Amino acid sequence: MSDAHLSVSDGPGAVLSRLRETAPLVQCITNAVVVNVTANALLAVGAAPVMADIPEEAGECAAFASALLVNLGTPTAEQRAAMTAAVAAARASGTPWVLDPVGVGALGLRTGVARDLLAHRPTVIRGNASEVLALAGAGSGGRGVDAADEVDAALDAARALAERTGAVVAVSGAVDAVTDGARTERIAGGSALLTRMTGGGCSLGAVVAACVAAADGPDAAFAGTIAAHAVYAAASERAAAVATGPGSFAVAFLDALAGVDAVDVSAPERFAKEVPA
């Protein structure tokens, strides 16, 4: 990561340290498949989860939470109502919120919901390349939660989406990319075993929310999103080193999220050369 873009105080190590000092409260409106994984990932990294996803309390919670995650994995009617209430309250109260457009493009209902939610100005949009392309109106989506496109193919769409919405846009893949429209940074490393455990991508959205809440200053969304991807990459590498398969990896990954430190996530080799805008 170039010092011309983020100061040392904004770096991933500093964000992770502040996260553990402050234990941000992250409200999660997420899919039924990954609730437990997401809550455990937040606890492991040092944040506090609250799974307030019913309409009658979602907005109330978003107003005092440190950050909000909205994940479209299983968008039931009740969850859609809760999402609408929560993002309206988050916008009104200044709570940063993350949109994870799971399956957008591949399925019509959630695609419409995601595009409606964009009007509430998400702080961060995090998805795979196919989801980002579809949300930006430049692609048709992947196969459910699986990407059919590579990160590089989605970079122009991600930048355009960032410029249009004001959000930081993160595209996950073999080498992740994070852009605010003007700047684009790469985060290298990680393990492919993340794609073979339930909630590997969905819980990343929650960790992004926690890191954005912990980051300081006008670059908080950009710095926090980069930090979250660095934490995830470092933890997945640690877990893969001791795992014998997807099951043991899932357990080891939670331990690794708790064990990674500022040195692990700030290694210069983790940050590939900046991608030209």
C-alpha positions in Angstrom: 0.0 0.0 0.0 1.4 3.4 -1.0 2.1 5.9 1.8 0.8 8.5 -0.6 -2.7 7.2 -0.2 -2.9 6.2 3.5 -0.9 7.2 6.4 0.7 4.8 8.9 -2.1 5.6 11.3 -4.6 4.5 8.7 -2.8 1.2 8.0 -4.3 -2.2 8.5 -2.3 -2.9 11.6 -3.5 0.3 13.2 -7.1 -0.4 12.2 -6.9 -3.9 13.7 -5.5 -2.6 16.9 -8.2 0.0 17.3 -10.9 -2.7 16.5 -9.6 -4.8 19.4 -9.4 -1.7 21.7 -13.0 -0.5 20.9 -14.9 -3.8 20.2 -17.3 -2.2 17.7 -20.9 -3.4 17.9 -21.8 -4.7 14.4 -25.5 -5.2 13.5 -25.9 -8.0 11.0 -28.9 -8.6 8.8 -27.5 -11.6 7.1 -28.6 -14.9 5.5 -29.8 -17.8 7.5 -27.0 -20.1 6.3 -24.2 -18.0 7.8 -25.6 -16.4 11.0 -23.5 -18.5 13.4 -20.3 -18.3 11.2 -20.7 -14.5 10.9 -21.2 -14.0 14.7 -18.2 -16.2 15.5 -16.0 -14.4 13.0 -16.8 -11.0 14.6 -16.2 -12.3 18.1 -12.9 -13.9 17.0 -11.5 -10.7 15.4 -12.5 -8.7 18.5 -15.9 -7.1 17.6 -19.3 -7.6 19.1 -22.1 -9.0 16.9 -25.8 -8.3 17.2 -28.2 -10.2 14.9 -31.1 -7.7 15.0 -33.0 -8.6 11.8 -36.7 -8.1 12.5 -38.4 -5.0 11.2 -39.7 -3.9 14.6 -36.1 -3.4 16.0 -33.8 -3.3 13.0 -33.9 0.5 12.7 -33.6 1.1 16.4 -30.5 -1.0 16.5 -28.9 0.6 13.5 -29.2 4.0 15.1 -26.8 3.0 17.9 -24.7 0.3 16.4 -21.1 1.0 15.4 -21.7 -0.4 11.9 -24.3 -2.4 10.0 -24.0 -5.3 7.6 -26.8 -6.0 5.0 -26.3 -9.3 3.3 -28.8 -10.4 0.6 -28.2 -14.2 0.9 -31.7 -15.1 1.9 -33.9 -12.0 1.4 -37.2 -13.0 3.0 -40.0 -10.5 3.1 -39.3 -9.9 6.8 -35.6 -9.4 6.2 -36.3 -7.0 3.3 -38.4 -4.9 5.6 -35.8 -5.0 8.3 -33.1 -4.0 5.7 -35.1 -1.0 4.6 -35.7 0.2 8.2 -32.1 -0.4 9.2 -30.4 1.4 6.3 -32.7 4.4 6.6 -31.8 4.6 10.3 -28.1 4.1 9.6 -28.1 6.9 7.0 -30.0 9.3 9.4 -27.7 8.5 12.3 -24.4 8.3 10.4 -23.8 4.6 11.1 -21.5 3.2 8.4 -23.1 0.3 6.6 -21.9 -2.5 4.2 -24.0 -4.0 1.4 -23.1 -7.5 0.4 -25.1 -8.2 -2.8 -25.1 -12.0 -2.6 -26.4 -13.5 -5.8 -27.3 -10.2 -7.5 -27.7 -10.6 -11.2 -28.4 -14.3 -11.0 -31.8 -13.8 -9.3 -34.3 -11.0 -10.0 -35.8 -10.3 -6.7 -32.5 -9.7 -4.8 -31.2 -7.7 -7.8 -34.1 -5.3 -7.4 -33.7 -5.1 -3.7 -30.0 -4.3 -4.0 -30.5 -1.5 -6.5 -33.2 0.0 -4.2 -30.8 -0.1 -1.3 -28.2 1.8 -3.2 -30.4 4.9 -2.8 -29.5 4.8 0.9 -25.8 5.3 0.1 -24.0 2.3 1.5 -20.6 3.1 2.9 -19.0 0.0 1.4 -20.2 -2.5 -1.3 -18.5 -5.9 -1.1 -19.0 -8.7 -3.5 -17.4 -11.0 -6.0 -16.7 -9.9 -9.5 -19.9 -11.1 -11.0 -22.0 -9.5 -8.3 -20.3 -6.2 -8.7 -20.6 -6.2 -12.4 -24.3 -7.0 -12.1 -25.0 -4.3 -9.5 -23.2 -1.8 -11.7 -25.4 -2.8 -14.6 -22.4 -4.2 -16.6 -23.0 -8.0 -16.2 -25.6 -10.7 -15.6 -24.2 -12.2 -12.4 -22.6 -15.5 -11.7 -24.0 -18.9 -10.7 -25.7 -18.1 -7.4 -23.0 -17.1 -4.9 -20.2 -18.2 -7.3 -18.4 -15.7 -9.5 -18.2 -16.3 -13.2 -15.9 -13.4 -13.7 -12.4 -12.4 -12.6 -11.5 -9.4 -10.5 -9.8 -7.5 -13.3 -12.9 -7.8 -15.4 -14.9 -6.0 -12.8 -12.5 -3.1 -12.0 -14.0 -0.5 -14.3 -17.5 -1.4 -13.2 -16.4 -1.2 -9.5 -14.9 2.3 -10.1 -18.0 3.5 -11.8 -20.2 2.1 -9.0 -18.0 3.8 -6.4 -18.3 7.1 -8.3 -22.0 6.8 -8.7 -22.9 5.8 -5.1 -20.1 7.4 -3.1 -19.3 3.9 -1.6 -16.0 2.1 -1.4 -16.3 -1.0 -3.6 -14.4 -4.2 -2.7 -14.1 -7.0 -5.3 -13.1 -10.3 -3.8 -11.1 -12.9 -5.7 -7.7 -14.5 -5.8 -6.2 -11.0 -5.4 -8.8 -8.6 -3.9 -9.3 -5.0 -5.2 -10.7 -2.1 -3.2 -11.6 1.2 -4.9 -13.2 4.5 -4.0 -13.4 5.5 -7.7 -10.2 7.5 -7.6 -7.9 5.0 -5.9 -7.6 1.3 -6.3 -5.6 -1.0 -4.1 -4.9 -4.7 -4.3 -4.7 -7.1 -1.3 -2.8 -10.3 -2.1 -2.7 -13.7 -0.4 -5.2 -15.8 1.4 -6.4 -19.4 0.9 -8.7 -20.9 -1.6 -10.1 -23.0 1.3 -12.2 -19.9 2.1 -14.4 -20.8 -0.9 -15.0 -24.3 0.5 -16.4 -23.3 3.9 -19.9 -21.9 4.5 -19.9 -18.2 5.1 -16.3 -17.5 3.9 -17.4 -14.5 1.9 -20.4 -13.5 3.9 -18.5 -13.1 7.2 -15.9 -11.0 5.4 -18.7 -8.4 4.9 -19.1 -8.3 8.7 -15.4 -7.9 9.3 -15.4 -5.1 6.8 -18.1 -3.4 8.8 -16.1 -3.9 12.0 -12.9 -2.5 10.5 -14.7 0.5 9.0 -16.2 1.3 12.4 -12.7 1.1 14.0 -10.9 3.2 11.4 -10.4 6.9 11.9 -10.6 10.0 9.7 -11.9 10.9 6.3 -10.4 7.7 4.8 -12.1 5.4 7.3 -14.2 3.5 4.7 -11.2 3.0 2.4 -8.7 2.1 5.1 -11.1 -0.1 7.0 -12.1 -2.1 3.9 -8.4 -2.6 3.0 -7.7 -3.7 6.6 -10.5 -6.2 6.7 -9.3 -7.9 3.5 -5.7 -8.0 4.9 -7.0 -9.5 8.1 -8.9 -12.1 6.2 -6.0 -13.0 3.9 -3.5 -13.3 6.8 -6.0 -15.4 8.9 -6.8 -17.8 6.0 -3.1 -18.4 5.3 -2.5 -19.3 9.0 -5.5 -21.6 9.0 -4.6 -23.3 5.7 -1.1 -24.0 7.1 -2.6 -26.3 9.8 -5.8 -27.6 8.1 -6.2 -31.0 6.5 -9.4 -30.0 4.7 -12.4 -27.7 4.7 -13.7 -28.8 8.1 -10.5 -28.3 10.0 -9.9 -25.1 8.1 -13.2 -23.6 9.3 -12.2 -24.2 12.9 -8.6 -23.1 12.4 -9.8 -20.0 10.6 -11.7 -18.7 13.7 -8.6 -19.3 15.8 -6.5 -17.5 13.2 -8.9 -14.5 13.2 -8.3 -14.2 16.9 -4.5 -14.6 16.5 -3.5 -12.4 13.7 -1.7 -9.2 14.7 -0.7 -5.9 13.3 2.5 -7.3 11.9 0.7 -10.1 10.0 -1.8 -7.8 8.3 0.7 -5.0 7.5 3.3 -7.1 5.6 4.4 -5.0 2.5 4.2 -8.0 0.2 0.5 -8.3 0.9 -0.2 -5.1 -0.9 0.3 -5.4 -4.6 1.2 -2.5 -6.8 -1.7 0.0 -7.1 -3.9 -0.6 -10.0 -4.1 2.5 -12.3 -7.5 4.2 -12.4 
